[in-house]
Amino acid sequence: MKKTLIAATLAFGAFTAQAADIVDTAVAAGSFKTLATALQAAGLVDTLKGKGPFTVFAPTDEAFAKVPKADLDALLKDKAKLTAVLTYHVVAGKVMAADVKAGKVKTVQGSELTVSTMGGVKVDAANVVKTDIVADNGVIHVIDSVVMPQ
């Protein structure tokens, strides 16, 4: 009886468990509160919860803290500019760390990020500090600065 109950519980758990999307994965990590707030302000939560796949270069709360408070507050109030900045951190497709190559990469925003691989991976001027956080609709690579489109 006990084995049957355990087997039934495990089987039920297999049906109810699913991987989290990019937004839920970032929120669960706990170090992307500012990013989550910005995604909400820009109306991009549903997009990044969508099918994808997406590769997101996600700035941590510490990365957002490097942006002067007045500038960040202004950015959070300007939906068009905020959307441009956030979508500049997103690349269509799922690019794992092992597949990263130096060069230009087109972002969802439309501009290109410059990726360099000398002495660690950089995206524009931001260092990639953690890679391959897999979500069910893409992957997150953590960066230490907010990157801005030119």
SULHU-V14565 format. One line per field, one symbol per residue. burial: 1 if it has 24 or more other ideal C-beta (glycine too) atoms within 12 Angstrom, else 0. A space follows every 10 residues. Layout:
burial=???
This chain:
burial=0000000000 0000000000 1110111000 1101110110 1101001110 0111111111 1011001000 0100110000 0111111111 1001101001 0000101110 0011100000 1111011111 1011111111 1111111110
